[in-house]
Amino acid sequence: MNANDSALDTHRDGSGRARWFALAIVMTAAFMDLVDVTIVNIAIPSIERSAHASVSQIQWITAGYALAFAAGLITGGRLGDIHGRKRLFLIGVGGFTFASALCGFAGNPEMLVAARILQGGMAAMMVPQVLSIVHATFPAHERGKVFGLFGAVVGLGAVSGPLLGALLTEWNLYGLEWRPIFLINLPVGLAAWLLGRRFITESRAPKALKLDLVGVALVSLGLLMLLYPLTRGRELDWPLWGYASMAGALGVFGLLVAHERRKAARDGSPLIELPLFRVKSFAAGIAVQTVFGVGLGIFFLVWTLYMQTGLGWSPLRAGLTGVPFSIAVSTAAGVSVQKLVPRFGRMVLQAGALIMGVGVLLYLWEAHRYGLAIASWQMALPLVVMGTGMGLIVAPLTDAVLSEVPREHAGSASGLINTVQQMGNALGLGLVSVVFFGEIGDRLSRSQIGPAFVHAFQHALGWVAGIMGVIFLLMSALPKRPAPHPEGTDPSVEESSVGEREHELVH
């Protein structure tokens, strides 16, 4: 062996080690984002009490993140393709860490809301690069193992987020109350940024599409005009301008459609590929994702407020109560993809919607029967049923929606699926004012709070059960036997599907 051969072998060995370091770094960043989504919900009552946040501010602490994340997802992915995935990943990680510090040191609710919106925007820069970096770093024969590791990270994030949030809030470290749930991101984010600079290899798409910033602006404006009146309407006694704003949002979405048509004709790189909606299964799938996001947005915020404010439970007890749900979601998701969908196809997803709906109704019945005396163990059964139904849906849904999409549109369709799910989540969080807080009086005595929150929780669960019924009907338009990949799709589409499943499991 000559010197050149020896040097080449050393380089290959080093590259092999470096790519696994790179995987650990991007998985750490993905885990940080996944945990951040779930960790905040459990601390919401503590934030409401100590920061004196209003109802609408509480909603925007969660909805602002979801809205910024949704609006920036597709743009974040395209920026990475154009300017380099490593560069955008580092910008995203750095910005996410900085925004976490702003959240942790926020002096008032307004600053916390603004910092959460920034955090969501930075997550939109960071998250799309994670699977793109994996695709560019690992050969095809190793990606199955890598995506399996991501599945484990998703499951771990779903379980550990609420528990970690509960522990950090309960411990009240240094008298900081809820602030450590954000400050814990600082050492993790800093380490990911420093190590990412060294070990991640830069990559770009050979044919990157151009940005559609006007499309992003119109989407964001339309959602803001819809969500802001929903979240503030109750507090302001539903003013006329709120109804005008919500009606105007429809006009903005109309402008978006017209702009996207012109953009596609001009340079072929619109934010939204409108021809996709001519595919029946895709249009139905987008509707399913949106409505499903609305249901999850309503449930998770209301559930936390019900347990901690209504029942008076500690954050730790509330976090531990949710463990059966998280385990059921992760278990059912693995079984549905590996065993059930290949055999039964669309019926698995429809069964998931029915099972989750049954779990919601069972929870509603128990909340009504036991009232304020309900125990954590009594919640376990409906939560396991709900988690099982959710797991049967979230893992195979993306592939089902994409199965009839033409190959040339698969990448755009995949990004759009996750975007609308996040937008649905933001809309659901906005609707909490209507379906939950709308059932609670303005001036309650201490003895009235518990019964009022239990009643409002039951009312919200009725909405969620109805949403699951709508999802079941919409699923009838999905293919009976979805193909594993759309028309010979390349692995980059598979990575996008995994990216969607990451966030569906925890929102």
Rosetta blueprint (number, residue, H / E / L):
1 M L
2 N L
3 A H
4 N H
5 D H
6 S H
7 A H
8 L H
9 D H
10 T H
11 H H
12 R H
13 D H
14 G H
15 S H
16 G H
17 R H
18 A H
19 R H
20 W H
21 F H
22 A H
23 L H
24 A H
25 I H
26 V H
27 M H
28 T H
29 A H
30 A H
31 F H
32 M H
33 D H
34 L H
35 V H
36 D H
37 V H
38 T H
39 I H
40 V H
41 N H
42 I H
43 A H
44 I H
45 P H
46 S H
47 I H
48 E H
49 R H
50 S H
51 A L
52 H L
53 A L
54 S L
55 V H
56 S H
57 Q H
58 I H
59 Q H
60 W H
61 I H
62 T H
63 A H
64 G H
65 Y H
66 A H
67 L H
68 A H
69 F H
70 A H
71 A H
72 G H
73 L H
74 I H
75 T H
76 G H
77 G H
78 R H
79 L H
80 G H
81 D H
82 I H
83 H H
84 G L
85 R H
86 K H
87 R H
88 L H
89 F H
90 L H
91 I H
92 G H
93 V H
94 G H
95 G H
96 F H
97 T H
98 F H
99 A H
100 S H
101 A H
102 L H
103 C H
104 G H
105 F L
106 A L
107 G L
108 N L
109 P H
110 E H
111 M H
112 L H
113 V H
114 A H
115 A H
116 R H
117 I H
118 L H
119 Q H
120 G H
121 G H
122 M H
123 A H
124 A H
125 M H
126 M H
127 V H
128 P H
129 Q H
130 V H
131 L H
132 S H
133 I H
134 V H
135 H H
136 A H
137 T H
138 F L
139 P L
140 A H
141 H H
142 E H
143 R H
144 G H
145 K H
146 V H
147 F H
148 G H
149 L H
150 F H
151 G H
152 A H
153 V H
154 V H
155 G H
156 L H
157 G H
158 A H
159 V H
160 S H
161 G H
162 P H
163 L H
164 L H
165 G H
166 A H
167 L H
168 L H
169 T H
170 E H
171 W H
172 N L
173 L H
174 Y H
175 G H
176 L L
177 E L
178 W L
179 R L
180 P H
181 I H
182 F H
183 L H
184 I L
185 N H
186 L H
187 P H
188 V H
189 G H
190 L H
191 A H
192 A H
193 W H
194 L H
195 L H
196 G H
197 R H
198 R H
199 F H
200 I L
201 T L
202 E L
203 S L
204 R L
205 A L
206 P L
207 K L
208 A L
209 L L
210 K L
211 L L
212 D L
213 L H
214 V H
215 G H
216 V H
217 A H
218 L H
219 V H
220 S H
221 L H
222 G H
223 L H
224 L H
225 M H
226 L H
227 L H
228 Y H
229 P H
230 L H
231 T H
232 R H
233 G L
234 R L
235 E L
236 L L
237 D L
238 W L
239 P L
240 L H
241 W H
242 G H
243 Y H
244 A H
245 S H
246 M H
247 A H
248 G H
249 A H
250 L H
251 G H
252 V H
253 F H
254 G H
255 L H
256 L H
257 V H
258 A H
259 H H
260 E H
261 R H
262 R H
263 K H
264 A H
265 A H
266 R H
267 D H
268 G L
269 S L
270 P L
271 L L
272 I L
273 E L
274 L H
275 P H
276 L H
277 F H
278 R H
279 V L
280 K H
281 S H
282 F H
283 A H
284 A H
285 G H
286 I H
287 A H
288 V H
289 Q H
290 T H
291 V H
292 F H
293 G H
294 V H
295 G H
296 L H
297 G H
298 I H
299 F H
300 F H
301 L H
302 V H
303 W H
304 T H
305 L H
306 Y H
307 M H
308 Q H
309 T H
310 G H
311 L L
312 G L
313 W L
314 S L
315 P H
316 L H
317 R H
318 A H
319 G H
320 L H
321 T H
322 G L
323 V H
324 P H
325 F H
326 S H
327 I H
328 A H
329 V H
330 S H
331 T H
332 A H
333 A H
334 G H
335 V H
336 S H
337 V H
338 Q H
339 K H
340 L H
341 V H
342 P H
343 R H
344 F H
345 G L
346 R H
347 M H
348 V H
349 L H
350 Q H
351 A H
352 G H
353 A H
354 L H
355 I H
356 M H
357 G H
358 V H
359 G H
360 V H
361 L H
362 L H
363 Y H
364 L H
365 W H
366 E H
367 A H
368 H H
369 R H
370 Y H
371 G H
372 L H
373 A H
374 I L
375 A L
376 S H
377 W H
378 Q H
379 M H
380 A H
381 L H
382 P H
383 L H
384 V H
385 V H
386 M H
387 G H
388 T H
389 G H
390 M H
391 G H
392 L H
393 I H
394 V H
395 A H
396 P H
397 L H
398 T H
399 D H
400 A H
401 V H
402 L H
403 S L
404 E L
405 V L
406 P L
407 R H
408 E H
409 H H
410 A H
411 G H
412 S H
413 A H
414 S H
415 G H
416 L H
417 I H
418 N H
419 T H
420 V H
421 Q H
422 Q H
423 M H
424 G H
425 N H
426 A H
427 L H
428 G H
429 L H
430 G H
431 L H
432 V H
433 S H
434 V H
435 V H
436 F L
437 F H
438 G H
439 E H
440 I L
441 G L
442 D L
443 R L
444 L L
445 S L
446 R H
447 S H
448 Q H
449 I H
450 G H
451 P H
452 A H
453 F H
454 V H
455 H H
456 A H
457 F H
458 Q H
459 H H
460 A H
461 L H
462 G H
463 W H
464 V H
465 A H
466 G H
467 I H
468 M H
469 G H
470 V H
471 I H
472 F H
473 L H
474 L H
475 M H
476 S H
477 A H
478 L L
479 P L
480 K L
481 R L
482 P L
483 A L
484 P L
485 H L
486 P H
487 E H
488 G H
489 T L
490 D L
491 P H
492 S H
493 V H
494 E H
495 E H
496 S H
497 S H
498 V H
499 G H
500 E H
501 R H
502 E H
503 H H
504 E H
505 L L
506 V L
507 H L
